[in-house]
Amino acid sequence: MNEKFGPTVRTMLVDDHAIWRGGVRSMLEDTEFDVVGEAGSGREAIETARQVKPDLTLLDIRMAGGDGLDALVALKQEFPQMAVIMLTTYDNPTYMARAVAGGAAGYLLKGMEQETILDALRAVATGEMLLSREELVHSLRGVSQSAAGSDDLIVPLTERELEVLRLLATGLTNREMGTLLFVAESTVKTHVEHIIGKLGVSDRVQAAVWAARRGLVTTSGEVTG
């Protein structure tokens, strides 16, 4: 059982190649990832998501029916708590940065081993960060700051939650944050869950993007404030 979505993870596959979707569907058989919908374009993905309400979406970047990064933004606008992982053949830092800024939880290459992809999906499903510290910091450099502050939240973050959020946005793990804050790893995990819930985002990466947009971290990964 994963900790974020429940015993099964409702999964949607978005790619314009039906053969690829079939291969991923076969890979996910007999796992906790239940493929509840497929789409061959970004526009179709929106309609399918409305019908099947997936927890997790695997989304290609380059599709005949439109740019997957544009589809990502549209999906996250309508389904902010749905986790989206970009699965692509393009090992491109610019694409990765655009994906993170657009709402993605991670960025995987199609040539990866099956077990590596499954491990990555499970990491996101249990609330872990898929990107390395270096990838996260690099991606956050492309995130522009907005004028909004933490007072736009329905439930404000506590001082401790802000402290955890700043550290999370530098790519630290729960254990590393616990060591710095002199608290148990389980305590940090609880703080992270509360932060994600209060921000209304889907995962740790998007919590980090939220922090970057409000100037809580620098482009070098250092905390501010």
C-alpha positions in Angstrom: 0.0 0.0 0.0 1.3 3.5 -0.8 0.9 6.3 1.7 -0.4 9.1 -0.5 -3.2 7.7 -2.7 -4.4 4.5 -1.0 -4.0 0.8 -1.9 -4.2 1.5 -5.6 -3.0 4.5 -7.7 -5.5 5.5 -10.4 -3.1 6.1 -13.4 -3.6 7.7 -16.8 -1.3 7.3 -19.8 -0.9 10.1 -22.3 1.1 9.5 -25.4 0.3 9.6 -29.1 1.8 6.1 -29.7 -0.7 3.4 -28.8 2.1 0.8 -28.8 4.0 2.6 -26.1 0.8 3.0 -24.0 0.2 -0.7 -24.4 3.7 -1.5 -23.2 3.4 0.7 -20.1 0.0 -0.8 -19.4 1.5 -4.3 -19.5 4.4 -3.1 -17.3 1.9 -1.9 -14.7 -0.2 -5.0 -14.6 -0.2 -6.7 -11.2 1.1 -3.6 -9.5 -0.6 -1.0 -7.4 -0.8 1.3 -10.5 -4.2 0.7 -12.0 -4.4 2.2 -15.6 -7.9 3.8 -15.6 -7.6 5.8 -18.8 -5.5 6.5 -21.9 -5.2 9.5 -24.2 -3.4 10.2 -27.4 -3.2 14.0 -27.2 -3.3 16.8 -24.6 -6.8 17.8 -25.4 -8.0 14.2 -25.1 -6.1 13.9 -21.8 -8.2 16.7 -20.3 -11.4 15.0 -21.3 -10.2 11.6 -20.1 -9.0 13.1 -16.7 -12.5 14.6 -16.2 -14.0 11.2 -16.6 -11.6 8.9 -14.8 -10.1 11.3 -12.2 -6.6 9.8 -12.0 -4.2 10.2 -9.1 -1.2 10.0 -11.3 -0.6 10.8 -15.0 2.3 9.7 -17.2 2.6 12.4 -19.9 4.8 12.5 -23.0 6.3 15.8 -24.0 6.3 15.7 -27.8 3.0 14.5 -29.3 1.4 14.8 -32.7 -1.7 16.3 -31.0 0.2 19.1 -29.3 2.9 20.0 -26.8 2.8 17.8 -23.7 4.2 20.7 -21.6 1.2 22.8 -22.6 -1.0 19.8 -21.7 0.7 19.6 -18.3 -0.2 23.2 -17.5 -3.8 22.7 -18.5 -4.0 19.5 -16.5 -2.5 21.0 -13.3 -4.8 24.0 -13.6 -7.9 21.8 -13.5 -6.5 19.0 -11.3 -3.9 20.6 -9.0 -3.6 17.6 -6.7 -3.0 15.1 -9.5 0.6 14.1 -9.7 2.1 14.2 -13.2 5.3 12.6 -14.3 6.8 13.5 -17.7 8.0 10.3 -19.5 9.9 11.2 -22.6 12.8 10.4 -24.9 14.3 13.9 -24.5 17.1 14.3 -22.0 16.8 18.1 -22.0 17.4 20.3 -18.9 15.3 23.1 -20.4 12.4 20.7 -20.8 12.9 19.5 -17.3 12.8 23.1 -15.9 9.7 23.8 -17.9 8.1 20.6 -16.6 8.8 21.5 -13.0 7.6 25.0 -13.4 4.5 23.7 -15.1 3.5 21.4 -12.3 5.3 18.1 -12.9 6.4 15.9 -10.0 9.2 14.3 -12.0 10.9 13.7 -15.3 11.8 10.3 -16.6 13.3 8.9 -19.8 11.6 6.2 -21.7 14.8 4.2 -22.1 15.1 3.6 -18.4 14.8 0.0 -17.0 11.3 -1.1 -16.0 12.2 -1.5 -12.4 13.7 2.0 -12.3 10.5 3.5 -13.7 8.4 1.5 -11.2 10.6 2.7 -8.3 10.2 6.3 -9.5 6.4 5.9 -9.7 6.3 4.4 -6.2 8.5 7.3 -4.9 6.0 9.9 -6.1 3.1 7.8 -4.8 4.6 7.8 -1.3 5.4 11.5 -1.4 9.1 11.4 -2.0 11.0 13.8 -4.3 11.9 12.3 -7.7 14.5 15.0 -8.7 18.0 15.1 -7.3 19.0 18.2 -5.4 21.0 19.5 -8.4 18.0 18.9 -10.8 15.6 20.7 -8.4 17.9 23.7 -7.9 18.5 24.0 -11.6 14.8 23.8 -12.4 13.8 26.3 -9.8 16.1 28.9 -11.4 13.5 29.2 -14.2 10.6 29.8 -11.8 9.6 33.5 -11.7 8.6 35.0 -8.4 5.0 36.2 -8.0 3.7 39.0 -5.9 1.5 36.6 -3.8 2.5 35.8 -0.2 1.7 33.1 2.3 -1.2 35.2 3.5 -3.3 34.0 0.5 -3.6 30.6 2.1 -6.8 29.5 3.7 -4.8 28.0 6.5 -1.5 29.8 7.1 1.7 27.9 7.5 3.2 27.9 10.9 6.7 29.2 11.5 8.0 25.6 11.8 6.2 24.6 8.5 7.8 27.6 6.8 11.2 26.5 8.1 10.6 22.9 6.8 9.3 24.3 3.4 12.5 26.4 2.9 14.7 23.3 3.6 12.5 21.1 1.4 12.9 23.5 -1.5 16.7 22.9 -1.4 16.1 19.2 -2.1 16.8 17.9 1.4 15.2 14.6 2.5 13.0 14.2 5.6 15.9 12.6 7.4 18.3 15.4 6.5 15.8 18.0 7.6 15.2 16.1 10.8 18.9 16.2 11.6 19.2 19.9 11.0 16.1 20.7 13.0 16.8 18.2 15.8 13.5 16.4 15.4 12.5 12.9 14.3 12.2 12.0 10.6 8.5 11.1 11.3 7.9 14.6 12.6 9.3 16.2 9.5 7.2 13.8 7.4 4.1 15.0 9.2 5.1 18.7 8.6 5.6 18.0 4.9 2.2 16.4 4.6 0.6 19.4 6.3 2.5 21.8 4.0 1.4 20.0 0.8 -2.2 20.0 2.1 -2.2 23.7 3.0 -0.6 24.8 -0.3 -3.1 22.6 -2.3 -0.3 21.1 -4.3 0.3 17.5 -5.3 3.8 16.8 -4.2 7.2 18.0 -2.7 8.4 19.4 -6.0 5.4 21.6 -6.4 5.8 22.7 -2.8 9.3 23.8 -3.7 8.0 25.7 -6.7 5.5 27.5 -4.5 8.4 28.5 -2.2 10.5 29.7 -5.1 7.7 31.8 -6.5 7.4 33.5 -3.1 11.2 34.2 -2.7 11.7 31.7 0.1 14.7 30.1 -1.6 17.4 31.5 -3.9 18.3 30.2 -7.3 21.4 28.7 -5.7 19.3 26.6 -3.4 19.9 28.6 -0.3 17.1 29.6 2.1 16.1 33.2 2.6 14.2 35.0 5.3 
